[in-house]
Amino acid sequence: MELSATSLRDKLQRDLEADHVEVEDTTPNRCATSFRVLVVSTKFEGKPLLQRHRLVNECLAEELPHIHAFEQKTLTPEQWTRQRQK
């Protein structure tokens, strides 16, 4: 299994029909064991934070056992627009 920021971004984009995805490899030597993600998707509308994170975790169920640290931020398109205007 390929574990990289690109592969995670592609999978999140596809499976969550995301409007925007950012994935950063936060491992000091970029060895793909620690990631920070931002996912913007209409699938998050009307869902509390825990349900949003569960959607992301379900999407990456195969990859997460190989990741040591995983930080995620999940926003609706409306929230993303408001955040960028600040």
Secondary structure, DSSP 8 states (H G I E B T S, - for coil): ---SHHHHHHHHHHHTT-SEEEEEE-STT--SSEEEEEEE-GGGTT--HHHHHHHHHHHTTTTGGG-SEEEEEEE-HHHHHHHHH-
